[in-house]
Amino acid sequence: MADRVTKEEIFNELKTILTNELEIEEADVRLEANLFEDLDLDSIDAVDIAVRMQKFTSKKLSPAEFKKIRTVGDIVEAVYNLLEE
């Protein structure tokens, strides 16, 4: 993985996961989309996303950080911040 991953690259990877693996319509994947209300995901889906993003980044979100995530944008920010550490 490159040292500098942009937020756009994280968003694109997340969009791929959501559309290909969880069958979310691509048009619905927006930064402000709420994972549970707008995308109708459940906690199992959220864990699946976390695992897939861990494979993408080779880093793991802390449980505390994971609990704060509510939107697609929250995931992008959390992963980006994790990569900046």
N, CA, C and O atoms as a printed pandas DataFrame, in Angstrom:
     atom_number atom_name residue_name chain_id  residue_number  x_coord  y_coord  z_coord
0              1         N          MET        A               1    0.846   -1.177    0.000
1              2        CA          MET        A               1    0.000    0.000    0.000
2              3         C          MET        A               1    0.890    1.238    0.000
3              4         O          MET        A               1    1.913    1.278    0.684
4              5         N          ALA        A               2    0.502    2.224   -0.754
5              6        CA          ALA        A               2    1.256    3.471   -0.817
6              7         C          ALA        A               2    1.204    4.178    0.528
7              8         O          ALA        A               2    0.257    4.013    1.298
8              9         N          ASP        A               3    2.236    4.967    0.799
9             10        CA          ASP        A               3    2.281    5.686    2.066
10            11         C          ASP        A               3    1.129    6.677    2.200
11            12         O          ASP        A               3    0.550    6.821    3.277
12            13         N          ARG        A               4    0.806    7.344    1.130
13            14        CA          ARG        A               4   -0.236    8.374    1.157
14            15         C          ARG        A               4   -1.484    7.884    0.429
15            16         O          ARG        A               4   -1.531    7.847   -0.800
16            17         N          VAL        A               5   -2.465    7.519    1.191
17            18        CA          VAL        A               5   -3.744    7.137    0.621
18            19         C          VAL        A               5   -4.676    8.317    0.824
19            20         O          VAL        A               5   -4.786    8.844    1.931
20            21         N          THR        A               6   -5.345    8.732   -0.241
21            22        CA          THR        A               6   -6.230    9.879   -0.133
22            23         C          THR        A               6   -7.604    9.462    0.378
23            24         O          THR        A               6   -7.972    8.288    0.349
24            25         N          LYS        A               7   -8.343   10.453    0.843
25            26        CA          LYS        A               7   -9.712   10.191    1.284
26            27         C          LYS        A               7  -10.552    9.677    0.121
27            28         O          LYS        A               7  -11.438    8.842    0.302
28            29         N          GLU        A               8  -10.264   10.186   -1.073
29            30        CA          GLU        A               8  -10.990    9.728   -2.261
30            31         C          GLU        A               8  -10.729    8.240   -2.528
31            32         O          GLU        A               8  -11.650    7.504   -2.882
32            33         N          GLU        A               9   -9.490    7.803   -2.362
33            34        CA          GLU        A               9   -9.171    6.388   -2.554
34            35         C          GLU        A               9   -9.864    5.520   -1.507
35            36         O          GLU        A               9  -10.347    4.432   -1.819
36            37         N          ILE        A              10   -9.912    5.996   -0.277
37            38        CA          ILE        A              10  -10.608    5.264    0.783
38            39         C          ILE        A              10  -12.090    5.183    0.454
39            40         O          ILE        A              10  -12.698    4.119    0.570
40            41         N          PHE        A              11  -12.675    6.310    0.043
41            42        CA          PHE        A              11  -14.089    6.340   -0.322
42            43         C          PHE        A              11  -14.375    5.378   -1.473
43            44         O          PHE        A              11  -15.369    4.652   -1.444
44            45         N          ASN        A              12  -13.510    5.371   -2.482
45            46        CA          ASN        A              12  -13.712    4.483   -3.638
46            47         C          ASN        A              12  -13.641    3.012   -3.237
47            48         O          ASN        A              12  -14.424    2.197   -3.724
48            49         N          GLU        A              13  -12.714    2.673   -2.360
49            50        CA          GLU        A              13  -12.607    1.299   -1.875
50            51         C          GLU        A              13  -13.854    0.929   -1.075
51            52         O          GLU        A              13  -14.398   -0.164   -1.228
52            53         N          LEU        A              14  -14.291    1.831   -0.239
53            54        CA          LEU        A              14  -15.490    1.602    0.557
54            55         C          LEU        A              14  -16.714    1.460   -0.337
55            56         O          LEU        A              14  -17.567    0.606   -0.096
56            57         N          LYS        A              15  -16.801    2.290   -1.363
57            58        CA          LYS        A              15  -17.922    2.207   -2.303
58            59         C          LYS        A              15  -17.923    0.846   -3.000
59            60         O          LYS        A              15  -18.982    0.249   -3.194
60            61         N          THR        A              16  -16.750    0.360   -3.374
61            62        CA          THR        A              16  -16.641   -0.959   -4.006
62            63         C          THR        A              16  -17.144   -2.047   -3.065
63            64         O          THR        A              16  -17.889   -2.935   -3.480
64            65         N          ILE        A              17  -16.744   -1.980   -1.814
65            66        CA          ILE        A              17  -17.184   -2.965   -0.818
66            67         C          ILE        A              17  -18.704   -2.914   -0.661
67            68         O          ILE        A              17  -19.375   -3.946   -0.672
68            69         N          LEU        A              18  -19.235   -1.708   -0.515
69            70        CA          LEU        A              18  -20.674   -1.567   -0.284
70            71         C          LEU        A              18  -21.498   -2.021   -1.490
71            72         O          LEU        A              18  -22.535   -2.664   -1.326
72            73         N          THR        A              19  -21.045   -1.692   -2.691
73            74        CA          THR        A              19  -21.835   -2.047   -3.874
74            75         C          THR        A              19  -21.646   -3.504   -4.282
75            76         O          THR        A              19  -22.614   -4.172   -4.643
76            77         N          ASN        A              20  -20.432   -3.998   -4.231
77            78        CA          ASN        A              20  -20.168   -5.368   -4.688
78            79         C          ASN        A              20  -20.495   -6.431   -3.650
79            80         O          ASN        A              20  -21.064   -7.474   -3.975
80            81         N          GLU        A              21  -20.140   -6.166   -2.419
81            82        CA          GLU        A              21  -20.293   -7.190   -1.386
82            83         C          GLU        A              21  -21.631   -7.097   -0.649
83            84         O          GLU        A              21  -22.216   -8.118   -0.287
84            85         N          LEU        A              22  -22.108   -5.879   -0.431
85            86        CA          LEU        A              22  -23.324   -5.707    0.358
86            87         C          LEU        A              22  -24.516   -5.279   -0.494
87            88         O          LEU        A              22  -25.604   -5.026    0.023
88            89         N          GLU        A              23  -24.296   -5.202   -1.805
89            90        CA          GLU        A              23  -25.354   -4.943   -2.790
90            91         C          GLU        A              23  -26.114   -3.643   -2.541
91            92         O          GLU        A              23  -27.335   -3.586   -2.687
92            93         N          ILE        A              24  -25.374   -2.601   -2.162
93            94        CA          ILE        A              24  -25.944   -1.266   -1.996
94            95         C          ILE        A              24  -25.875   -0.566   -3.359
95            96         O          ILE        A              24  -24.879   -0.691   -4.071
96            97         N          GLU        A              25  -26.922    0.161   -3.717
97            98        CA          GLU        A              25  -26.904    0.920   -4.963
98            99         C          GLU        A              25  -25.800    1.971   -4.906
99           100         O          GLU        A              25  -25.674    2.687   -3.912
100          101         N          GLU        A              26  -25.003    2.067   -5.967
101          102        CA          GLU        A              26  -23.881    3.000   -5.991
102          103         C          GLU        A              26  -24.334    4.441   -5.730
103          104         O          GLU        A              26  -23.639    5.188   -5.041
104          105         N          ALA        A              27  -25.476    4.832   -6.264
105          106        CA          ALA        A              27  -25.986    6.192   -6.082
106          107         C          ALA        A              27  -26.295    6.492   -4.613
107          108         O          ALA        A              27  -26.302    7.654   -4.207
108          109         N          ASP        A              28  -26.546    5.462   -3.825
109          110        CA          ASP        A              28  -26.855    5.650   -2.407
110          111         C          ASP        A              28  -25.615    5.846   -1.549
111          112         O          ASP        A              28  -25.713    6.301   -0.409
112          113         N          VAL        A              29  -24.445    5.505   -2.090
113          114        CA          VAL        A              29  -23.200    5.599   -1.318
114          115         C          VAL        A              29  -22.662    7.027   -1.429
115          116         O          VAL        A              29  -21.973    7.386   -2.383
116          117         N          ARG        A              30  -23.003    7.820   -0.420
117          118        CA          ARG        A              30  -22.582    9.211   -0.322
118          119         C          ARG        A              30  -21.924    9.397    1.038
119          120         O          ARG        A              30  -22.201    8.643    1.971
120          121         N          LEU        A              31  -21.072   10.376    1.155
121          122        CA          LEU        A              31  -20.375   10.600    2.422
122          123         C          LEU        A              31  -21.338   10.812    3.579
123          124         O          LEU        A              31  -21.067   10.374    4.697
124          125         N          GLU        A              32  -22.460   11.481    3.324
125          126        CA          GLU        A              32  -23.405   11.782    4.398
126          127         C          GLU        A              32  -24.396   10.652    4.664
127          128         O          GLU        A              32  -25.217   10.759    5.575
128          129         N          ALA        A              33  -24.335    9.573    3.886
129          130        CA          ALA        A              33  -25.278    8.462    4.064
130          131         C          ALA        A              33  -25.051    7.754    5.394
131          132         O          ALA        A              33  -23.939    7.329    5.705
132          133         N          ASN        A              34  -26.126    7.635    6.173
133          134        CA          ASN        A              34  -26.063    6.912    7.440
134          135         C          ASN        A              34  -26.077    5.417    7.137
135          136         O          ASN        A              34  -26.933    4.931    6.398
136          137         N          LEU        A              35  -25.123    4.696    7.715
137          138        CA          LEU        A              35  -24.989    3.266    7.424
138          139         C          LEU        A              35  -26.241    2.483    7.791
139          140         O          LEU        A              35  -26.622    1.552    7.081
140          141         N          PHE        A              36  -26.874    2.849    8.877
141          142        CA          PHE        A              36  -27.979    2.051    9.404
142          143         C          PHE        A              36  -29.339    2.540    8.907
143          144         O          PHE        A              36  -30.223    1.735    8.614
144          145         N          GLU        A              37  -29.501    3.851    8.813
145          146        CA          GLU        A              37  -30.795    4.396    8.395
146          147         C          GLU        A              37  -30.919    4.497    6.873
147          148         O          GLU        A              37  -31.926    4.076    6.302
148          149         N          ASP        A              38  -29.894    5.055    6.214
149          150        CA          ASP        A              38  -29.968    5.260    4.763
150          151         C          ASP        A              38  -29.616    4.011    3.966
151          152         O          ASP        A              38  -30.243    3.724    2.946
152          153         N          LEU        A              39  -28.612    3.266    4.430
153          154        CA          LEU        A              39  -28.142    2.101    3.670
154          155         C          LEU        A              39  -28.699    0.789    4.211
155          156         O          LEU        A              39  -28.454   -0.273    3.640
156          157         N          ASP        A              40  -29.444    0.861    5.304
157          158        CA          ASP        A              40  -30.117   -0.298    5.890
158          159         C          ASP        A              40  -29.154   -1.431    6.243
159          160         O          ASP        A              40  -29.465   -2.607    6.058
160          161         N          LEU        A              41  -27.979   -1.054    6.754
161          162        CA          LEU        A              41  -27.014   -2.052    7.188
162          163         C          LEU        A              41  -27.291   -2.405    8.647
163          164         O          LEU        A              41  -27.938   -1.650    9.373
164          165         N          ASP        A              42  -26.789   -3.564    9.058
165          166        CA          ASP        A              42  -26.905   -3.943   10.462
166          167         C          ASP        A              42  -25.512   -4.058   11.064
167          168         O          ASP        A              42  -24.515   -3.808   10.387
168          169         N          SER        A              43  -25.445   -4.434   12.328
169          170        CA          SER        A              43  -24.146   -4.481   13.008
170          171         C          SER        A              43  -23.207   -5.514   12.394
171          172         O          SER        A              43  -21.992   -5.314   12.390
172          173         N          ILE        A              44  -23.744   -6.603   11.880
173          174        CA          ILE        A              44  -22.915   -7.620   11.220
174          175         C          ILE        A              44  -22.284   -7.028    9.958
175          176         O          ILE        A              44  -21.104   -7.250    9.686
176          177         N          ASP        A              45  -23.076   -6.271    9.190
177          178        CA          ASP        A              45  -22.540   -5.609    7.994
178          179         C          ASP        A              45  -21.442   -4.625    8.373
179          180         O          ASP        A              45  -20.425   -4.531    7.685
180          181         N          ALA        A              46  -21.643   -3.890    9.468
181          182        CA          ALA        A              46  -20.647   -2.917    9.913
182          183         C          ALA        A              46  -19.336   -3.604   10.271
183          184         O          ALA        A              46  -18.261   -3.106    9.936
184          185         N          VAL        A              47  -19.417   -4.733   10.944
185          186        CA          VAL        A              47  -18.210   -5.498   11.288
186          187         C          VAL        A              47  -17.539   -5.992   10.014
187          188         O          VAL        A              47  -16.314   -5.954    9.905
188          189         N          ASP        A              48  -18.324   -6.452    9.056
189          190        CA          ASP        A              48  -17.787   -6.923    7.778
190          191         C          ASP        A              48  -17.029   -5.797    7.064
191          192         O          ASP        A              48  -15.946   -6.011    6.520
192          193         N          ILE        A              49  -17.607   -4.614    7.075
193          194        CA          ILE        A              49  -16.941   -3.454    6.464
194          195         C          ILE        A              49  -15.621   -3.177    7.177
195          196         O          ILE        A              49  -14.604   -2.928    6.529
196          197         N          ALA        A              50  -15.634   -3.220    8.497
197          198        CA          ALA        A              50  -14.409   -2.970    9.269
198          199         C          ALA        A              50  -13.322   -3.973    8.925
199          200         O          ALA        A              50  -12.157   -3.603    8.784
200          201         N          VAL        A              51  -13.692   -5.232    8.790
201          202        CA          VAL        A              51  -12.721   -6.278    8.447
202          203         C          VAL        A              51  -12.160   -6.042    7.048
203          204         O          VAL        A              51  -10.957   -6.178    6.825
204          205         N          ARG        A              52  -13.025   -5.694    6.119
205          206        CA          ARG        A              52  -12.564   -5.450    4.746
206          207         C          ARG        A              52  -11.674   -4.209    4.652
207          208         O          ARG        A              52  -10.704   -4.193    3.895
208          209         N          MET        A              53  -12.003   -3.183    5.415
209          210        CA          MET        A              53  -11.158   -1.988    5.416
210          211         C          MET        A              53   -9.820   -2.284    6.102
211          212         O          MET        A              53   -8.798   -1.697    5.748
212          213         N          GLN        A              54   -9.828   -3.188    7.077
213          214        CA          GLN        A              54   -8.582   -3.595    7.723
214          215         C          GLN        A              54   -7.674   -4.277    6.703
215          216         O          GLN        A              54   -6.463   -4.055    6.699
216          217         N          LYS        A              55   -8.260   -5.106    5.839
217          218        CA          LYS        A              55   -7.462   -5.755    4.788
218          219         C          LYS        A              55   -6.903   -4.717    3.825
219          220         O          LYS        A              55   -5.773   -4.850    3.353
220          221         N          PHE        A              56   -7.688   -3.686    3.531
221          222        CA          PHE        A              56   -7.272   -2.617    2.617
222          223         C          PHE        A              56   -6.125   -1.805    3.208
223          224         O          PHE        A              56   -5.206   -1.415    2.488
224          225         N          THR        A              57   -6.171   -1.549    4.514
225          226        CA          THR        A              57   -5.186   -0.673    5.150
226          227         C          THR        A              57   -4.091   -1.400    5.913
227          228         O          THR        A              57   -3.051   -0.816    6.217
228          229         N          SER        A              58   -4.318   -2.659    6.219
229          230        CA          SER        A              58   -3.416   -3.426    7.086
230          231         C          SER        A              58   -3.374   -2.851    8.503
231          232         O          SER        A              58   -2.427   -3.098    9.250
232          233         N          LYS        A              59   -4.396   -2.089    8.867
233          234        CA          LYS        A              59   -4.513   -1.531   10.215
234          235         C          LYS        A              59   -5.925   -1.772   10.714
235          236         O          LYS        A              59   -6.862   -1.939    9.933
236          237         N          LYS        A              60   -6.055   -1.787   12.040
237          238        CA          LYS        A              60   -7.334   -2.092   12.660
238          239         C          LYS        A              60   -7.868   -0.883   13.417
239          240         O          LYS        A              60   -7.141   -0.241   14.175
240          241         N          LEU        A              61   -9.144   -0.581   13.203
241          242        CA          LEU        A              61   -9.801    0.469   13.979
242          243         C          LEU        A              61  -10.006   -0.015   15.398
243          244         O          LEU        A              61  -10.344   -1.177   15.623
244          245         N          SER        A              62   -9.805    0.866   16.347
245          246        CA          SER        A              62  -10.054    0.501   17.741
246          247         C          SER        A              62  -11.565    0.360   17.955
247          248         O          SER        A              62  -12.354    0.992   17.252
248          249         N          PRO        A              63  -11.966   -0.468   18.924
249          250        CA          PRO        A              63  -13.399   -0.599   19.212
250          251         C          PRO        A              63  -14.049    0.748   19.551
251          252         O          PRO        A              63  -15.198    0.987   19.179
252          253         N          ALA        A              64  -13.334    1.616   20.243
253          254        CA          ALA        A              64  -13.880    2.936   20.587
254          255         C          ALA        A              64  -14.136    3.759   19.336
255          256         O          ALA        A              64  -15.176    4.408   19.223
256          257         N          GLU        A              65  -13.211    3.741   18.406
257          258        CA          GLU        A              65  -13.364    4.470   17.143
258          259         C          GLU        A              65  -14.489    3.853   16.317
259          260         O          GLU        A              65  -15.286    4.564   15.704
260          261         N          PHE        A              66  -14.542    2.550   16.308
261          262        CA          PHE        A              66  -15.563    1.825   15.545
262          263         C          PHE        A              66  -16.968    2.195   16.021
263          264         O          PHE        A              66  -17.885    2.312   15.208
264          265         N          LYS        A              67  -17.142    2.377   17.318
265          266        CA          LYS        A              67  -18.461    2.705   17.884
266          267         C          LYS        A              67  -18.946    4.083   17.481
267          268         O          LYS        A              67  -20.150    4.336   17.485
268          269         N          LYS        A              68  -18.027    4.986   17.131
269          270        CA          LYS        A              68  -18.396    6.351   16.752
270          271         C          LYS        A              68  -18.922    6.439   15.323
271          272         O          LYS        A              68  -19.546    7.434   14.955
272          273         N          ILE        A              69  -18.682    5.423   14.526
273          274        CA          ILE        A              69  -18.995    5.473   13.104
274          275         C          ILE        A              69  -20.501    5.354   12.868
275          276         O          ILE        A              69  -21.149    4.414   13.329
276          277         N          ARG        A              70  -21.032    6.324   12.144
277          278        CA          ARG        A              70  -22.450    6.322   11.793
278          279         C          ARG        A              70  -22.687    6.495   10.294
279          280         O          ARG        A              70  -23.688    6.018    9.759
280          281         N          THR        A              71  -21.758    7.182    9.617
281          282        CA          THR        A              71  -21.944    7.485    8.197
282          283         C          THR        A              71  -20.780    6.953    7.361
283          284         O          THR        A              71  -19.747    6.540    7.887
284          285         N          VAL        A              72  -20.980    6.978    6.058
285          286        CA          VAL        A              72  -19.909    6.603    5.134
286          287         C          VAL        A              72  -18.717    7.536    5.357
287          288         O          VAL        A              72  -17.569    7.092    5.381
288          289         N          GLY        A              73  -18.997    8.827    5.520
289          290        CA          GLY        A              73  -17.928    9.803    5.756
290          291         C          GLY        A              73  -17.158    9.524    7.034
291          292         O          GLY        A              73  -15.949    9.748    7.097
292          293         N          ASP        A              74  -17.863    9.031    8.066
293          294        CA          ASP        A              74  -17.186    8.671    9.318
294          295         C          ASP        A              74  -16.157    7.569    9.081
295          296         O          ASP        A              74  -15.062    7.606    9.644
296          297         N          ILE        A              75  -16.504    6.601    8.257
297          298        CA          ILE        A              75  -15.553    5.515    7.945
298          299         C          ILE        A              75  -14.343    6.085    7.223
299          300         O          ILE        A              75  -13.204    5.775    7.571
300          301         N          VAL        A              76  -14.590    6.922    6.212
301          302        CA          VAL        A              76  -13.492    7.517    5.449
302          303         C          VAL        A              76  -12.561    8.285    6.387
303          304         O          VAL        A              76  -11.343    8.125    6.315
304          305         N          GLU        A              77  -13.124    9.113    7.261
305          306        CA          GLU        A              77  -12.313    9.899    8.205
306          307         C          GLU        A              77  -11.539    9.008    9.162
307          308         O          GLU        A              77  -10.355    9.238    9.409
308          309         N          ALA        A              78  -12.198    7.999    9.698
309          310        CA          ALA        A              78  -11.547    7.105   10.668
310          311         C          ALA        A              78  -10.381    6.355   10.022
311          312         O          ALA        A              78   -9.306    6.241   10.611
312          313         N          VAL        A              79  -10.600    5.851    8.822
313          314        CA          VAL        A              79   -9.533    5.118    8.125
314          315         C          VAL        A              79   -8.402    6.067    7.755
315          316         O          VAL        A              79   -7.229    5.729    7.911
316          317         N          TYR        A              80   -8.746    7.238    7.273
317          318        CA          TYR        A              80   -7.723    8.223    6.910
318          319         C          TYR        A              80   -6.871    8.590    8.131
319          320         O          TYR        A              80   -5.643    8.631    8.048
320          321         N          ASN        A              81   -7.527    8.855    9.257
321          322        CA          ASN        A              81   -6.804    9.205   10.478
322          323         C          ASN        A              81   -5.948    8.044   10.962
323          324         O          ASN        A              81   -4.846    8.254   11.469
324          325         N          LEU        A              82   -6.437    6.846   10.812
325          326        CA          LEU        A              82   -5.684    5.656   11.201
326          327         C          LEU        A              82   -4.401    5.557   10.384
327          328         O          LEU        A              82   -3.350    5.200   10.916
328          329         N          LEU        A              83   -4.485    5.871    9.109
329          330        CA          LEU        A              83   -3.318    5.791    8.222
330          331         C          LEU        A              83   -2.316    6.916    8.486
331          332         O          LEU        A              83   -1.139    6.800    8.142
332          333         N          GLU        A              84   -2.784    7.995    9.092
333          334        CA          GLU        A              84   -1.910    9.110    9.400
334          335         C          GLU        A              84   -1.087    8.865   10.661
335          336         O          GLU        A              84   -0.106    9.566   10.907
336          337         N          GLU        A              85   -1.480    7.874   11.459
337          338        CA          GLU        A              85   -0.782    7.592   12.718
338          339         C          GLU        A              85    0.604    7.048   12.479
339          340         O          GLU        A              85    1.326    6.759   13.433
